[in-house]
Amino acid sequence: MALTLKARKRLSLLILVVGLPVYIVVCVTVVNWLWPDPQARPPLGAELAIYVGLGVLWAFPLKWVFKGVGQGE
């Protein structure tokens, strides 16, 4: 079942306003769970790679929702 453009716009707004902040909290919680001691943080490169990887990872399953949303009717 294909969603209409209007439905995809609403769904994308919901994802960005509600889903993305929840995903950010989950990612930070997971990284803090992996390194519980704030004094023993992972190396800067590893931490950057983790956050960049998680930052890109959320978009791939939702690419179909955002595709063409910025275009007009």
PDB file of N, CA, C and O in Angstrom:
ATOM      1  N   MET A   1       0.853  -1.178   0.000  1.00  0.00           N
ATOM      2  CA  MET A   1       0.000   0.000   0.000  1.00  0.00           C
ATOM      3  C   MET A   1       0.895   1.236   0.000  1.00  0.00           C
ATOM      4  O   MET A   1       1.714   1.427   0.898  1.00  0.00           O
ATOM      5  N   ALA A   2       0.724   2.060  -1.013  1.00  0.00           N
ATOM      6  CA  ALA A   2       1.524   3.275  -1.127  1.00  0.00           C
ATOM      7  C   ALA A   2       0.828   4.413  -0.387  1.00  0.00           C
ATOM      8  O   ALA A   2      -0.391   4.574  -0.458  1.00  0.00           O
ATOM      9  N   LEU A   3       1.617   5.180   0.310  1.00  0.00           N
ATOM     10  CA  LEU A   3       1.078   6.327   1.024  1.00  0.00           C
ATOM     11  C   LEU A   3       0.987   7.524   0.084  1.00  0.00           C
ATOM     12  O   LEU A   3       1.809   7.681  -0.818  1.00  0.00           O
ATOM     13  N   THR A   4      -0.001   8.350   0.299  1.00  0.00           N
ATOM     14  CA  THR A   4      -0.108   9.570  -0.489  1.00  0.00           C
ATOM     15  C   THR A   4       0.979  10.541  -0.029  1.00  0.00           C
ATOM     16  O   THR A   4       1.588  10.358   1.025  1.00  0.00           O
ATOM     17  N   LEU A   5       1.206  11.566  -0.830  1.00  0.00           N
ATOM     18  CA  LEU A   5       2.214  12.560  -0.495  1.00  0.00           C
ATOM     19  C   LEU A   5       1.868  13.253   0.821  1.00  0.00           C
ATOM     20  O   LEU A   5       2.749  13.514   1.640  1.00  0.00           O
ATOM     21  N   LYS A   6       0.604  13.546   1.018  1.00  0.00           N
ATOM     22  CA  LYS A   6       0.170  14.211   2.250  1.00  0.00           C
ATOM     23  C   LYS A   6       0.424  13.326   3.463  1.00  0.00           C
ATOM     24  O   LYS A   6       0.852  13.816   4.508  1.00  0.00           O
ATOM     25  N   ALA A   7       0.167  12.039   3.335  1.00  0.00           N
ATOM     26  CA  ALA A   7       0.383  11.107   4.441  1.00  0.00           C
ATOM     27  C   ALA A   7       1.872  10.952   4.729  1.00  0.00           C
ATOM     28  O   ALA A   7       2.276  10.869   5.889  1.00  0.00           O
ATOM     29  N   ARG A   8       2.697  10.911   3.668  1.00  0.00           N
ATOM     30  CA  ARG A   8       4.140  10.803   3.883  1.00  0.00           C
ATOM     31  C   ARG A   8       4.698  12.062   4.527  1.00  0.00           C
ATOM     32  O   ARG A   8       5.620  11.977   5.337  1.00  0.00           O
ATOM     33  N   LYS A   9       4.159  13.231   4.184  1.00  0.00           N
ATOM     34  CA  LYS A   9       4.596  14.477   4.826  1.00  0.00           C
ATOM     35  C   LYS A   9       4.277  14.463   6.312  1.00  0.00           C
ATOM     36  O   LYS A   9       5.107  14.851   7.133  1.00  0.00           O
ATOM     37  N   ARG A  10       3.086  14.020   6.655  1.00  0.00           N
ATOM     38  CA  ARG A  10       2.703  13.952   8.062  1.00  0.00           C
ATOM     39  C   ARG A  10       3.535  12.927   8.821  1.00  0.00           C
ATOM     40  O   ARG A  10       3.960  13.170   9.950  1.00  0.00           O
ATOM     41  N   LEU A  11       3.763  11.776   8.187  1.00  0.00           N
ATOM     42  CA  LEU A  11       4.567  10.738   8.818  1.00  0.00           C
ATOM     43  C   LEU A  11       6.013  11.195   8.998  1.00  0.00           C
ATOM     44  O   LEU A  11       6.620  10.921  10.033  1.00  0.00           O
ATOM     45  N   SER A  12       6.566  11.881   8.013  1.00  0.00           N
ATOM     46  CA  SER A  12       7.935  12.367   8.133  1.00  0.00           C
ATOM     47  C   SER A  12       8.049  13.424   9.235  1.00  0.00           C
ATOM     48  O   SER A  12       9.046  13.458   9.956  1.00  0.00           O
ATOM     49  N   LEU A  13       7.054  14.269   9.366  1.00  0.00           N
ATOM     50  CA  LEU A  13       7.058  15.258  10.444  1.00  0.00           C
ATOM     51  C   LEU A  13       6.985  14.574  11.805  1.00  0.00           C
ATOM     52  O   LEU A  13       7.685  14.971  12.737  1.00  0.00           O
ATOM     53  N   LEU A  14       6.149  13.557  11.925  1.00  0.00           N
ATOM     54  CA  LEU A  14       6.053  12.800  13.164  1.00  0.00           C
ATOM     55  C   LEU A  14       7.381  12.120  13.498  1.00  0.00           C
ATOM     56  O   LEU A  14       7.814  12.119  14.650  1.00  0.00           O
ATOM     57  N   ILE A  15       8.013  11.551  12.496  1.00  0.00           N
ATOM     58  CA  ILE A  15       9.302  10.890  12.710  1.00  0.00           C
ATOM     59  C   ILE A  15      10.341  11.891  13.182  1.00  0.00           C
ATOM     60  O   ILE A  15      11.100  11.603  14.108  1.00  0.00           O
ATOM     61  N   LEU A  16      10.389  13.066  12.558  1.00  0.00           N
ATOM     62  CA  LEU A  16      11.409  14.050  12.908  1.00  0.00           C
ATOM     63  C   LEU A  16      11.153  14.703  14.263  1.00  0.00           C
ATOM     64  O   LEU A  16      12.101  15.020  14.980  1.00  0.00           O
ATOM     65  N   VAL A  17       9.895  14.906  14.623  1.00  0.00           N
ATOM     66  CA  VAL A  17       9.578  15.605  15.867  1.00  0.00           C
ATOM     67  C   VAL A  17       9.567  14.659  17.069  1.00  0.00           C
ATOM     68  O   VAL A  17       9.990  15.044  18.159  1.00  0.00           O
ATOM     69  N   VAL A  18       9.096  13.445  16.885  1.00  0.00           N
ATOM     70  CA  VAL A  18       8.979  12.510  18.006  1.00  0.00           C
ATOM     71  C   VAL A  18      10.046  11.409  17.928  1.00  0.00           C
ATOM     72  O   VAL A  18      10.746  11.146  18.906  1.00  0.00           O
ATOM     73  N   GLY A  19      10.160  10.785  16.786  1.00  0.00           N
ATOM     74  CA  GLY A  19      11.038   9.625  16.655  1.00  0.00           C
ATOM     75  C   GLY A  19      12.513   9.933  16.758  1.00  0.00           C
ATOM     76  O   GLY A  19      13.252   9.190  17.405  1.00  0.00           O
ATOM     77  N   LEU A  20      12.958  11.004  16.141  1.00  0.00           N
ATOM     78  CA  LEU A  20      14.383  11.326  16.151  1.00  0.00           C
ATOM     79  C   LEU A  20      14.898  11.674  17.550  1.00  0.00           C
ATOM     80  O   LEU A  20      15.963  11.184  17.923  1.00  0.00           O
ATOM     81  N   PRO A  21      14.201  12.493  18.343  1.00  0.00           N
ATOM     82  CA  PRO A  21      14.683  12.710  19.720  1.00  0.00           C
ATOM     83  C   PRO A  21      14.714  11.430  20.561  1.00  0.00           C
ATOM     84  O   PRO A  21      15.619  11.245  21.375  1.00  0.00           O
ATOM     85  N   VAL A  22      13.742  10.558  20.370  1.00  0.00           N
ATOM     86  CA  VAL A  22      13.744   9.284  21.091  1.00  0.00           C
ATOM     87  C   VAL A  22      14.945   8.447  20.656  1.00  0.00           C
ATOM     88  O   VAL A  22      15.599   7.821  21.490  1.00  0.00           O
ATOM     89  N   TYR A  23      15.237   8.434  19.360  1.00  0.00           N
ATOM     90  CA  TYR A  23      16.381   7.689  18.842  1.00  0.00           C
ATOM     91  C   TYR A  23      17.693   8.252  19.398  1.00  0.00           C
ATOM     92  O   TYR A  23      18.602   7.486  19.717  1.00  0.00           O
ATOM     93  N   ILE A  24      17.803   9.562  19.516  1.00  0.00           N
ATOM     94  CA  ILE A  24      19.008  10.188  20.061  1.00  0.00           C
ATOM     95  C   ILE A  24      19.207   9.769  21.513  1.00  0.00           C
ATOM     96  O   ILE A  24      20.323   9.438  21.914  1.00  0.00           O
ATOM     97  N   VAL A  25      18.147   9.780  22.294  1.00  0.00           N
ATOM     98  CA  VAL A  25      18.245   9.361  23.697  1.00  0.00           C
ATOM     99  C   VAL A  25      18.663   7.895  23.783  1.00  0.00           C
ATOM    100  O   VAL A  25      19.483   7.537  24.628  1.00  0.00           O
ATOM    101  N   VAL A  26      18.119   7.059  22.933  1.00  0.00           N
ATOM    102  CA  VAL A  26      18.486   5.635  22.934  1.00  0.00           C
ATOM    103  C   VAL A  26      19.958   5.468  22.571  1.00  0.00           C
ATOM    104  O   VAL A  26      20.656   4.674  23.202  1.00  0.00           O
ATOM    105  N   CYS A  27      20.443   6.196  21.569  1.00  0.00           N
ATOM    106  CA  CYS A  27      21.847   6.086  21.158  1.00  0.00           C
ATOM    107  C   CYS A  27      22.790   6.532  22.269  1.00  0.00           C
ATOM    108  O   CYS A  27      23.788   5.862  22.535  1.00  0.00           O
ATOM    109  N   VAL A  28      22.493   7.638  22.914  1.00  0.00           N
ATOM    110  CA  VAL A  28      23.344   8.114  24.002  1.00  0.00           C
ATOM    111  C   VAL A  28      23.307   7.137  25.171  1.00  0.00           C
ATOM    112  O   VAL A  28      24.331   6.907  25.814  1.00  0.00           O
ATOM    113  N   THR A  29      22.159   6.567  25.450  1.00  0.00           N
ATOM    114  CA  THR A  29      22.038   5.586  26.522  1.00  0.00           C
ATOM    115  C   THR A  29      22.858   4.338  26.219  1.00  0.00           C
ATOM    116  O   THR A  29      23.522   3.799  27.104  1.00  0.00           O
ATOM    117  N   VAL A  30      22.816   3.883  24.981  1.00  0.00           N
ATOM    118  CA  VAL A  30      23.592   2.695  24.595  1.00  0.00           C
ATOM    119  C   VAL A  30      25.089   2.972  24.709  1.00  0.00           C
ATOM    120  O   VAL A  30      25.832   2.134  25.221  1.00  0.00           O
ATOM    121  N   VAL A  31      25.538   4.121  24.245  1.00  0.00           N
ATOM    122  CA  VAL A  31      26.965   4.456  24.339  1.00  0.00           C
ATOM    123  C   VAL A  31      27.375   4.597  25.800  1.00  0.00           C
ATOM    124  O   VAL A  31      28.461   4.155  26.174  1.00  0.00           O
ATOM    125  N   ASN A  32      26.534   5.198  26.630  1.00  0.00           N
ATOM    126  CA  ASN A  32      26.841   5.303  28.058  1.00  0.00           C
ATOM    127  C   ASN A  32      26.814   3.948  28.750  1.00  0.00           C
ATOM    128  O   ASN A  32      27.535   3.731  29.725  1.00  0.00           O
ATOM    129  N   TRP A  33      25.991   3.042  28.253  1.00  0.00           N
ATOM    130  CA  TRP A  33      25.945   1.690  28.802  1.00  0.00           C
ATOM    131  C   TRP A  33      27.226   0.932  28.452  1.00  0.00           C
ATOM    132  O   TRP A  33      27.726   0.148  29.259  1.00  0.00           O
ATOM    133  N   LEU A  34      27.755   1.166  27.247  1.00  0.00           N
ATOM    134  CA  LEU A  34      28.988   0.493  26.837  1.00  0.00           C
ATOM    135  C   LEU A  34      30.195   1.010  27.606  1.00  0.00           C
ATOM    136  O   LEU A  34      31.115   0.248  27.902  1.00  0.00           O
ATOM    137  N   TRP A  35      30.199   2.307  27.933  1.00  0.00           N
ATOM    138  CA  TRP A  35      31.285   2.922  28.695  1.00  0.00           C
ATOM    139  C   TRP A  35      30.675   3.633  29.901  1.00  0.00           C
ATOM    140  O   TRP A  35      30.471   4.846  29.857  1.00  0.00           O
ATOM    141  N   PRO A  36      30.378   2.893  30.986  1.00  0.00           N
ATOM    142  CA  PRO A  36      29.661   3.500  32.114  1.00  0.00           C
ATOM    143  C   PRO A  36      30.475   4.509  32.906  1.00  0.00           C
ATOM    144  O   PRO A  36      29.898   5.403  33.524  1.00  0.00           O
ATOM    145  N   ASP A  37      31.811   4.393  32.908  1.00  0.00           N
ATOM    146  CA  ASP A  37      32.649   5.304  33.679  1.00  0.00           C
ATOM    147  C   ASP A  37      32.950   6.543  32.840  1.00  0.00           C
ATOM    148  O   ASP A  37      33.600   6.423  31.801  1.00  0.00           O
ATOM    149  N   PRO A  38      32.499   7.735  33.254  1.00  0.00           N
ATOM    150  CA  PRO A  38      32.742   8.935  32.447  1.00  0.00           C
ATOM    151  C   PRO A  38      34.224   9.261  32.307  1.00  0.00           C
ATOM    152  O   PRO A  38      34.615   9.945  31.361  1.00  0.00           O
ATOM    153  N   GLN A  39      35.061   8.781  33.236  1.00  0.00           N
ATOM    154  CA  GLN A  39      36.496   9.022  33.138  1.00  0.00           C
ATOM    155  C   GLN A  39      37.143   8.123  32.093  1.00  0.00           C
ATOM    156  O   GLN A  39      38.220   8.443  31.588  1.00  0.00           O
ATOM    157  N   ALA A  40      36.512   7.011  31.761  1.00  0.00           N
ATOM    158  CA  ALA A  40      37.067   6.048  30.804  1.00  0.00           C
ATOM    159  C   ALA A  40      36.297   6.097  29.496  1.00  0.00           C
ATOM    160  O   ALA A  40      35.820   5.068  29.017  1.00  0.00           O
ATOM    161  N   ARG A  41      36.175   7.259  28.926  1.00  0.00           N
ATOM    162  CA  ARG A  41      35.471   7.393  27.644  1.00  0.00           C
ATOM    163  C   ARG A  41      36.249   6.695  26.546  1.00  0.00           C
ATOM    164  O   ARG A  41      37.464   6.529  26.655  1.00  0.00           O
ATOM    165  N   PRO A  42      35.565   6.286  25.495  1.00  0.00           N
ATOM    166  CA  PRO A  42      36.288   5.673  24.379  1.00  0.00           C
ATOM    167  C   PRO A  42      37.155   6.734  23.690  1.00  0.00           C
ATOM    168  O   PRO A  42      36.940   7.931  23.882  1.00  0.00           O
ATOM    169  N   PRO A  43      38.117   6.304  22.902  1.00  0.00           N
ATOM    170  CA  PRO A  43      38.914   7.284  22.161  1.00  0.00           C
ATOM    171  C   PRO A  43      38.018   8.168  21.290  1.00  0.00           C
ATOM    172  O   PRO A  43      36.955   7.739  20.840  1.00  0.00           O
ATOM    173  N   LEU A  44      38.457   9.393  21.062  1.00  0.00           N
ATOM    174  CA  LEU A  44      37.638  10.363  20.344  1.00  0.00           C
ATOM    175  C   LEU A  44      37.237   9.857  18.964  1.00  0.00           C
ATOM    176  O   LEU A  44      36.094  10.041  18.548  1.00  0.00           O
ATOM    177  N   GLY A  45      38.151   9.231  18.259  1.00  0.00           N
ATOM    178  CA  GLY A  45      37.838   8.701  16.928  1.00  0.00           C
ATOM    179  C   GLY A  45      36.779   7.622  16.967  1.00  0.00           C
ATOM    180  O   GLY A  45      35.889   7.580  16.117  1.00  0.00           O
ATOM    181  N   ALA A  46      36.876   6.749  17.956  1.00  0.00           N
ATOM    182  CA  ALA A  46      35.886   5.673  18.084  1.00  0.00           C
ATOM    183  C   ALA A  46      34.517   6.232  18.449  1.00  0.00           C
ATOM    184  O   ALA A  46      33.497   5.801  17.912  1.00  0.00           O
ATOM    185  N   GLU A  47      34.505   7.196  19.368  1.00  0.00           N
ATOM    186  CA  GLU A  47      33.229   7.803  19.758  1.00  0.00           C
ATOM    187  C   GLU A  47      32.598   8.547  18.591  1.00  0.00           C
ATOM    188  O   GLU A  47      31.387   8.471  18.383  1.00  0.00           O
ATOM    189  N   LEU A  48      33.413   9.262  17.833  1.00  0.00           N
ATOM    190  CA  LEU A  48      32.916   9.967  16.653  1.00  0.00           C
ATOM    191  C   LEU A  48      32.362   8.989  15.630  1.00  0.00           C
ATOM    192  O   LEU A  48      31.301   9.224  15.052  1.00  0.00           O
ATOM    193  N   ALA A  49      33.080   7.890  15.405  1.00  0.00           N
ATOM    194  CA  ALA A  49      32.613   6.883  14.444  1.00  0.00           C
ATOM    195  C   ALA A  49      31.291   6.260  14.887  1.00  0.00           C
ATOM    196  O   ALA A  49      30.417   6.002  14.059  1.00  0.00           O
ATOM    197  N   ILE A  50      31.142   6.018  16.186  1.00  0.00           N
ATOM    198  CA  ILE A  50      29.893   5.440  16.701  1.00  0.00           C
ATOM    199  C   ILE A  50      28.733   6.390  16.456  1.00  0.00           C
ATOM    200  O   ILE A  50      27.688   5.983  15.948  1.00  0.00           O
ATOM    201  N   TYR A  51      28.916   7.662  16.817  1.00  0.00           N
ATOM    202  CA  TYR A  51      27.818   8.615  16.666  1.00  0.00           C
ATOM    203  C   TYR A  51      27.508   8.926  15.201  1.00  0.00           C
ATOM    204  O   TYR A  51      26.343   9.100  14.844  1.00  0.00           O
ATOM    205  N   VAL A  52      28.521   8.997  14.359  1.00  0.00           N
ATOM    206  CA  VAL A  52      28.273   9.228  12.924  1.00  0.00           C
ATOM    207  C   VAL A  52      27.569   8.013  12.326  1.00  0.00           C
ATOM    208  O   VAL A  52      26.635   8.159  11.538  1.00  0.00           O
ATOM    209  N   GLY A  53      28.018   6.817  12.699  1.00  0.00           N
ATOM    210  CA  GLY A  53      27.364   5.602  12.203  1.00  0.00           C
ATOM    211  C   GLY A  53      25.918   5.513  12.633  1.00  0.00           C
ATOM    212  O   GLY A  53      25.047   5.192  11.825  1.00  0.00           O
ATOM    213  N   LEU A  54      25.650   5.796  13.905  1.00  0.00           N
ATOM    214  CA  LEU A  54      24.265   5.774  14.390  1.00  0.00           C
ATOM    215  C   LEU A  54      23.440   6.909  13.786  1.00  0.00           C
ATOM    216  O   LEU A  54      22.232   6.772  13.593  1.00  0.00           O
ATOM    217  N   GLY A  55      24.101   8.030  13.491  1.00  0.00           N
ATOM    218  CA  GLY A  55      23.397   9.156  12.878  1.00  0.00           C
ATOM    219  C   GLY A  55      22.962   8.877  11.460  1.00  0.00           C
ATOM    220  O   GLY A  55      21.939   9.396  11.013  1.00  0.00           O
ATOM    221  N   VAL A  56      23.717   8.072  10.747  1.00  0.00           N
ATOM    222  CA  VAL A  56      23.361   7.705   9.377  1.00  0.00           C
ATOM    223  C   VAL A  56      22.414   6.509   9.371  1.00  0.00           C
ATOM    224  O   VAL A  56      21.556   6.391   8.497  1.00  0.00           O
ATOM    225  N   LEU A  57      22.577   5.630  10.345  1.00  0.00           N
ATOM    226  CA  LEU A  57      21.811   4.385  10.387  1.00  0.00           C
ATOM    227  C   LEU A  57      20.299   4.594  10.464  1.00  0.00           C
ATOM    228  O   LEU A  57      19.547   3.803   9.896  1.00  0.00           O
ATOM    229  N   TRP A  58      19.839   5.632  11.149  1.00  0.00           N
ATOM    230  CA  TRP A  58      18.398   5.821  11.324  1.00  0.00           C
ATOM    231  C   TRP A  58      17.704   6.167  10.002  1.00  0.00           C
ATOM    232  O   TRP A  58      16.515   5.896   9.837  1.00  0.00           O
ATOM    233  N   ALA A  59      18.438   6.758   9.070  1.00  0.00           N
ATOM    234  CA  ALA A  59      17.810   7.250   7.842  1.00  0.00           C
ATOM    235  C   ALA A  59      17.553   6.143   6.820  1.00  0.00           C
ATOM    236  O   ALA A  59      16.605   6.246   6.041  1.00  0.00           O
ATOM    237  N   PHE A  60      18.357   5.103   6.802  1.00  0.00           N
ATOM    238  CA  PHE A  60      18.203   4.081   5.765  1.00  0.00           C
ATOM    239  C   PHE A  60      16.861   3.363   5.788  1.00  0.00           C
ATOM    240  O   PHE A  60      16.253   3.224   4.727  1.00  0.00           O
ATOM    241  N   PRO A  61      16.363   2.899   6.926  1.00  0.00           N
ATOM    242  CA  PRO A  61      15.058   2.236   6.888  1.00  0.00           C
ATOM    243  C   PRO A  61      13.897   3.196   6.599  1.00  0.00           C
ATOM    244  O   PRO A  61      12.822   2.761   6.187  1.00  0.00           O
ATOM    245  N   LEU A  62      14.110   4.488   6.812  1.00  0.00           N
ATOM    246  CA  LEU A  62      13.030   5.460   6.629  1.00  0.00           C
ATOM    247  C   LEU A  62      13.170   6.263   5.340  1.00  0.00           C
ATOM    248  O   LEU A  62      12.456   7.247   5.145  1.00  0.00           O
ATOM    249  N   LYS A  63      14.070   5.859   4.471  1.00  0.00           N
ATOM    250  CA  LYS A  63      14.315   6.597   3.237  1.00  0.00           C
ATOM    251  C   LYS A  63      13.049   6.690   2.380  1.00  0.00           C
ATOM    252  O   LYS A  63      12.818   7.708   1.728  1.00  0.00           O
ATOM    253  N   TRP A  64      12.246   5.657   2.379  1.00  0.00           N
ATOM    254  CA  TRP A  64      11.028   5.651   1.555  1.00  0.00           C
ATOM    255  C   TRP A  64      10.022   6.699   2.018  1.00  0.00           C
ATOM    256  O   TRP A  64       9.226   7.189   1.217  1.00  0.00           O
ATOM    257  N   VAL A  65      10.051   7.045   3.302  1.00  0.00           N
ATOM    258  CA  VAL A  65       9.112   8.047   3.818  1.00  0.00           C
ATOM    259  C   VAL A  65       9.519   9.435   3.350  1.00  0.00           C
ATOM    260  O   VAL A  65       8.670  10.233   2.952  1.00  0.00           O
ATOM    261  N   PHE A  66      10.816   9.728   3.395  1.00  0.00           N
ATOM    262  CA  PHE A  66      11.300  11.070   3.093  1.00  0.00           C
ATOM    263  C   PHE A  66      11.490  11.322   1.602  1.00  0.00           C
ATOM    264  O   PHE A  66      11.652  12.474   1.199  1.00  0.00           O
ATOM    265  N   LYS A  67      11.476  10.297   0.785  1.00  0.00           N
ATOM    266  CA  LYS A  67      11.728  10.452  -0.644  1.00  0.00           C
ATOM    267  C   LYS A  67      10.594  11.228  -1.312  1.00  0.00           C
ATOM    268  O   LYS A  67       9.443  10.790  -1.309  1.00  0.00           O
ATOM    269  N   GLY A  68      10.931  12.377  -1.878  1.00  0.00           N
ATOM    270  CA  GLY A  68       9.968  13.191  -2.605  1.00  0.00           C
ATOM    271  C   GLY A  68       9.091  14.065  -1.748  1.00  0.00           C
ATOM    272  O   GLY A  68       8.191  14.716  -2.279  1.00  0.00           O
ATOM    273  N   VAL A  69       9.307  14.114  -0.444  1.00  0.00           N
ATOM    274  CA  VAL A  69       8.448  14.909   0.440  1.00  0.00           C
ATOM    275  C   VAL A  69       8.656  16.399   0.193  1.00  0.00           C
ATOM    276  O   VAL A  69       7.707  17.174   0.313  1.00  0.00           O
ATOM    277  N   GLY A  70       9.856  16.811  -0.145  1.00  0.00           N
ATOM    278  CA  GLY A  70      10.138  18.229  -0.354  1.00  0.00           C
ATOM    279  C   GLY A  70       9.626  18.758  -1.691  1.00  0.00           C
ATOM    280  O   GLY A  70       9.629  19.969  -1.914  1.00  0.00           O
ATOM    281  N   GLN A  71       9.193  17.885  -2.567  1.00  0.00           N
ATOM    282  CA  GLN A  71       8.680  18.324  -3.862  1.00  0.00           C
ATOM    283  C   GLN A  71       7.217  18.712  -3.764  1.00  0.00           C
ATOM    284  O   GLN A  71       6.514  18.319  -2.832  1.00  0.00           O
ATOM    285  N   GLY A  72       6.778  19.473  -4.720  1.00  0.00           N
ATOM    286  CA  GLY A  72       5.370  19.890  -4.737  1.00  0.00           C
ATOM    287  C   GLY A  72       4.454  18.781  -5.193  1.00  0.00           C
ATOM    288  O   GLY A  72       4.900  17.692  -5.554  1.00  0.00           O
ATOM    289  N   GLU A  73       3.183  19.068  -5.171  1.00  0.00           N
ATOM    290  CA  GLU A  73       2.166  18.092  -5.599  1.00  0.00           C
ATOM    291  C   GLU A  73       2.417  17.805  -7.043  1.00  0.00           C
ATOM    292  O   GLU A  73       1.697  17.011  -7.649  1.00  0.00           O
TER     293      GLU A  73
END
